[in-house]
Amino acid sequence: MKQRIVTGVIAGAVFACAIVAGDWIYAALIVLLALIGYREYVTMNGISLFHPASLLGFAGVILIVLPWELFNVNQPNLLTVIWVLMFALLSVTVLTKNKLTIDGASLLLLGSLYVGFGFDAMLTVRSSESHGLYLSFLAFGCIWASDIGAYFVGRAIGKHKLWPSISPNKTIEGSIGGIVLSLIIGLIFAWCAPNWINIGTAIGIAAISAVAGQLGDLIQSAYKRVRGIKDSGTLLPGHGGVLDRCDSWIIVFPLLVITEILPG
């Protein structure tokens, strides 16, 4: 527990400083996390990192996540990127005479989209012209509040299992506690900056962050259970890998962008 707390505090402080700095610093960190996350995904699936299909997946992640505007270049059309990546991966199945099967190609395409769009959405929120820094901290604050509330409420009064076949330690009481704490954080952010965000929007963001964030956690737990592993990686002592730590983020942020709930 001590190692987990120390690692969490240090990593959290570094990440918070990167969010404040924005621009190249934050973008570089997000791109790095995306590449490490995809590396974990490939490794989890037992595919060589240097297999042509894996390298295509890495290229797909870069094309999706890279902040092209910082290079004064228009971002490639994402639908085109997805189709070309699909075509290239399917071509590898032919060129390798099915040593890479269509199942493997599908897994790598899924991973590129799952990781790529997840981290790209974080950059989209931060670069928002309508108080991107504030909105980023609001979203992350609600996600972290949900994690903290679920953990401590679950430990204190949790009795009814939420989804034991997927994550045996999570409880319904903990889940509710996480949602409530996330809503409180959302209200605090709305109260601190009423001219930037109204209460209804803040509650909506908090609700998405808590509910979708907990689902993102369960998605990763389900996937690790299928693969028979405890953690996706070992980058963060006591926390596992990037996908372990960011499983909620890469589900919540795309939803915040897709729903257009963020002001501006």
Secondary structure, 3 states (H helix, E strand, C coil): CHHHHHHHHHHHHHHHHHHHHCHHHHHHHHHHHHHHHHHHHHHHCCCCCCCHHHHHHHHHHHHHHCCHHHHCCCCCCHHHHHHHHHHHHHHHHHHCCCCCCHHHHHHHHHHHHHHHHHHHHHHHHHCCCCCHHHHHHHHHHHHHHHHHHHHHHHHHHCCCEEECCCEEEEEHHHHHHHHHHHHHHHHHHHHHCCCCCCHHHHHHHHHHHHHHHHHHHHHHHHHHHHHCCCCCCCCECCCECHHHHHCCHHHHHHHHHHCCCCCC
